[in-house]
Amino acid sequence: MKRLFFILLIAPFLWSCNDDDGYSLDDVWVDIATVENPDGLNTFYLTLDDTTRLWTAATALPGFKPSDGQRIVAYYTILSDKPESAAYDHDIKLTDAYKVLTKGIFNITQATQDSIGNDYIYIEDMWIGSDYLNVEFVYPGYNKTHYINLVSDVSKTYNDGKVHLEFRHNANADSPAYNQWGLVSFNIKSLRTDALSSGSVSIVVHTKEYNKEDQTYNLTYKYGAGASSVKPHKFSVRAEKAVLR
């Protein structure tokens, strides 16, 4: 598996462009986005979590060909706006990009309990954007592969009408030499109760953290027309040595 680059979210970032003023190639925007690239090319569409759609009309990364559905942190400049009748909103130049670990929900069984693990971790932030649960986390490690999963355990029952999930970490018996940062996006579209209409799902995410072993995060997943959820961030990128899956 190729080495992933981990992302540290550090401060709010607000998009404040004015179309009347035009765009400058010196202005670099940073967003988390979902790749639309079914043909595996080096030019592709990006969909931001507020549903803005971008086309990579130019790229500084000719060898970067992310797979369809991959989540990335994209650094880009806006080249032009498109009319409302167009299939996308802006032409952009992609200046840099980093892959975000992108996974679905794992349905755990008794046979897979050990491989999923339940090691301690630090949660820096957790939010829902579009159809993704995004988690920024920190873990101590050294040189082994760590495994990150969002787990559904049907053997556990709850009576609050909410969907309960577990954020699981398997440290693979790695040495805690230094802290490493990670960002993961979990596709939670399977939680929709009716894919044809707007709605919402109340989610509880259980974590096992160093500062509090049984921590819970209560989130609302809103879906359908006009229900996009966005939490703006500014991203800085750190390349870490350990591999994470």
C-alpha positions as CSV (number, residue, x, y, z in Angstrom):
1,M,0.0,0.0,0.0
2,K,1.3,3.4,-0.9
3,R,2.2,5.8,2.0
4,L,-0.6,8.2,2.9
5,F,-0.2,11.8,3.8
6,F,-1.9,12.8,7.0
7,I,-3.7,16.0,7.5
8,L,-3.8,18.3,10.6
9,L,-6.8,20.6,10.7
10,I,-5.8,23.8,12.6
11,A,-8.1,26.7,12.1
12,P,-11.4,27.8,10.4
13,F,-11.1,28.8,6.7
14,L,-13.8,30.8,5.0
15,W,-14.2,31.2,1.3
16,S,-14.8,34.9,0.6
17,C,-14.2,35.4,-3.1
18,N,-16.2,38.1,-5.0
19,D,-16.9,37.1,-8.6
20,D,-17.0,40.8,-9.5
21,D,-13.4,41.2,-8.5
22,G,-12.1,38.3,-10.6
23,Y,-9.6,35.7,-9.4
24,S,-5.9,35.8,-8.8
25,L,-3.6,32.9,-9.4
26,D,-1.9,34.0,-6.1
27,D,-5.1,33.0,-4.3
28,V,-4.9,29.3,-3.3
29,W,-8.1,27.8,-1.9
30,V,-8.0,24.7,0.3
31,D,-10.9,22.3,0.6
32,I,-11.8,18.7,1.3
33,A,-13.5,17.2,-1.7
34,T,-14.7,14.0,-3.3
35,V,-13.1,13.0,-6.7
36,E,-15.2,12.1,-9.7
37,N,-12.8,10.2,-12.0
38,P,-14.3,7.0,-13.4
39,D,-11.7,6.9,-16.2
40,G,-8.6,7.3,-14.0
41,L,-7.3,10.4,-15.7
42,N,-5.2,13.3,-14.4
43,T,-8.1,15.8,-15.0
44,F,-11.3,15.2,-13.2
45,Y,-14.2,16.7,-11.3
46,L,-14.1,17.6,-7.6
47,T,-17.3,18.0,-5.5
48,L,-16.9,20.0,-2.3
49,D,-19.1,19.2,0.7
50,D,-21.3,22.3,0.0
51,T,-22.1,20.7,-3.4
52,T,-19.8,23.1,-5.4
53,R,-18.5,21.2,-8.4
54,L,-15.0,22.0,-9.8
55,W,-13.3,20.9,-13.0
56,T,-9.5,20.6,-13.0
57,A,-8.9,22.4,-16.3
58,A,-5.2,22.6,-15.4
59,T,-3.0,20.8,-13.0
60,A,0.5,21.1,-11.5
61,L,0.3,17.3,-10.7
62,P,0.2,15.5,-14.1
63,G,0.9,12.2,-12.4
64,F,-1.9,12.5,-9.8
65,K,-4.8,10.3,-10.9
66,P,-7.0,9.6,-7.9
67,S,-9.6,7.0,-8.1
68,D,-13.3,7.7,-8.4
69,G,-14.8,8.4,-4.9
70,Q,-11.4,9.1,-3.3
71,R,-11.5,12.0,-0.8
72,I,-8.7,14.5,-1.0
73,V,-7.6,17.8,0.4
74,A,-7.2,19.9,-2.7
75,Y,-5.1,23.1,-3.1
76,Y,-6.3,25.0,-6.1
77,T,-6.7,28.4,-7.8
78,I,-10.0,29.4,-9.5
79,L,-9.6,30.2,-13.2
80,S,-13.1,31.1,-14.1
81,D,-16.8,30.9,-13.1
82,K,-19.3,28.9,-15.2
83,P,-22.8,29.9,-16.0
84,E,-25.7,28.5,-14.0
85,S,-26.6,26.2,-16.9
86,A,-23.2,24.5,-16.8
87,A,-22.6,21.1,-15.3
88,Y,-20.1,22.5,-12.8
89,D,-19.3,25.8,-11.1
90,H,-15.6,26.7,-11.6
91,D,-12.6,25.8,-13.7
92,I,-9.6,25.4,-11.5
93,K,-5.9,24.7,-11.5
94,L,-5.0,22.0,-9.1
95,T,-1.8,23.1,-7.4
96,D,-1.4,20.4,-4.8
97,A,-3.5,17.5,-3.3
98,Y,-3.3,14.9,-0.6
99,K,-5.3,11.7,-0.3
100,V,-7.6,11.3,2.6
101,L,-8.2,7.8,3.9
102,T,-11.6,6.9,2.5
103,K,-13.7,4.0,3.8
104,G,-17.2,2.8,4.4
105,I,-18.9,1.5,7.5
106,F,-17.6,-2.0,8.6
107,N,-20.2,-4.5,9.9
108,I,-18.3,-6.2,12.7
109,T,-18.7,-9.9,13.5
110,Q,-17.3,-12.1,16.3
111,A,-14.7,-13.4,13.9
112,T,-13.4,-9.9,13.0
113,Q,-13.3,-8.4,16.5
114,D,-9.6,-9.0,17.0
115,S,-8.5,-7.7,13.6
116,I,-10.5,-4.5,14.1
117,G,-9.0,-3.9,17.5
118,N,-10.0,-1.3,20.1
119,D,-6.8,0.6,21.0
120,Y,-6.8,4.1,22.5
121,I,-6.6,7.2,20.3
122,Y,-7.0,11.0,20.5
123,I,-9.9,12.5,18.6
124,E,-9.1,16.1,17.6
125,D,-12.3,16.8,15.7
126,M,-15.3,15.0,14.2
127,W,-17.9,16.4,11.8
128,I,-20.3,15.4,8.9
129,G,-19.8,17.0,5.5
130,S,-22.1,15.9,2.6
131,D,-22.3,12.1,2.9
132,Y,-19.1,11.7,4.9
133,L,-18.3,11.4,8.6
134,N,-14.8,13.1,8.9
135,V,-12.5,12.4,11.8
136,E,-9.2,14.1,12.6
137,F,-7.3,12.0,15.1
138,V,-3.9,11.6,16.7
139,Y,-2.2,8.4,17.8
140,P,1.3,7.5,19.1
141,G,3.2,5.1,16.8
142,Y,6.5,4.4,15.1
143,N,6.8,2.1,12.0
144,K,3.8,-0.3,11.8
145,T,0.6,-0.2,9.9
146,H,-2.3,1.2,12.0
147,Y,-5.9,0.3,11.1
148,I,-8.8,2.8,11.4
149,N,-12.5,1.8,11.0
150,L,-16.0,3.0,11.6
151,V,-17.8,-0.1,13.0
152,S,-21.4,-1.1,13.2
153,D,-21.9,-3.8,15.9
154,V,-25.4,-5.3,15.7
155,S,-24.8,-7.4,18.8
156,K,-25.2,-4.3,20.8
157,T,-28.7,-2.8,21.3
158,Y,-29.7,0.7,22.1
159,N,-33.2,2.1,22.7
160,D,-32.8,5.7,21.9
161,G,-33.8,5.5,18.2
162,K,-30.3,6.6,17.1
163,V,-27.7,4.9,14.9
164,H,-24.7,3.8,17.2
165,L,-21.3,3.4,15.6
166,E,-17.8,2.8,17.0
167,F,-14.6,4.5,15.9
168,R,-12.0,1.7,16.2
169,H,-8.2,1.8,16.1
170,N,-5.9,-1.1,15.8
171,A,-2.3,0.0,16.7
172,N,-0.9,-3.4,15.6
173,A,1.4,-3.4,18.7
174,D,3.3,-0.5,17.4
175,S,5.8,1.3,19.6
176,P,4.4,4.7,20.9
177,A,7.5,6.7,19.7
178,Y,5.8,9.9,18.5
179,N,2.4,11.3,17.8
180,Q,1.1,11.1,14.3
181,W,-1.9,12.9,12.8
182,G,-4.6,11.5,10.5
183,L,-7.7,12.4,8.7
184,V,-10.3,9.8,7.5
185,S,-13.6,10.1,5.7
186,F,-16.3,7.5,6.1
187,N,-19.0,7.2,3.6
188,I,-22.2,7.0,5.6
189,K,-24.7,7.2,2.7
190,S,-25.9,3.6,3.6
191,L,-27.5,5.1,6.8
192,R,-30.1,6.9,4.7
193,T,-33.6,5.6,5.6
194,D,-35.1,6.7,2.3
195,A,-32.6,7.5,-0.5
196,L,-35.3,9.2,-2.6
197,S,-36.3,12.0,-0.2
198,S,-34.7,14.4,2.2
199,G,-34.3,13.4,5.8
200,S,-31.9,13.1,8.7
201,V,-30.3,10.4,10.9
202,S,-29.2,10.9,14.5
203,I,-25.8,9.3,15.0
204,V,-23.8,8.5,18.1
205,V,-20.1,7.6,17.6
206,H,-18.4,5.8,20.4
207,T,-14.7,6.2,20.9
208,K,-12.0,4.9,23.2
209,E,-9.8,7.9,24.0
210,Y,-6.8,8.4,26.3
211,N,-8.5,11.3,28.1
212,K,-11.8,9.5,28.4
213,E,-12.3,5.8,27.6
214,D,-16.0,5.9,26.8
215,Q,-16.5,9.1,24.9
216,T,-19.5,9.7,22.6
217,Y,-20.2,12.2,19.8
218,N,-23.7,13.1,18.9
219,L,-24.1,14.2,15.2
220,T,-26.9,14.7,12.8
221,Y,-26.6,13.4,9.2
222,K,-28.8,15.5,7.0
223,Y,-29.3,14.4,3.4
224,G,-31.3,15.2,0.3
225,A,-31.9,18.5,-1.5
226,G,-30.4,21.5,0.3
227,A,-29.2,19.4,3.2
228,S,-25.4,19.6,2.5
229,S,-23.5,20.1,5.7
230,V,-20.2,22.0,5.7
231,K,-17.6,22.7,8.4
232,P,-15.0,25.0,6.9
233,H,-11.4,24.3,7.8
234,K,-7.9,25.5,7.0
235,F,-5.6,22.6,6.3
236,S,-1.9,22.2,6.8
237,V,-0.2,19.0,5.6
238,R,2.3,16.8,7.4
239,A,3.9,13.8,5.8
240,E,4.1,11.0,8.4
241,K,6.3,7.9,8.3
242,A,3.8,5.3,9.4
243,V,1.3,3.6,7.1
244,L,-2.4,3.7,8.0
245,R,-5.3,1.8,6.5
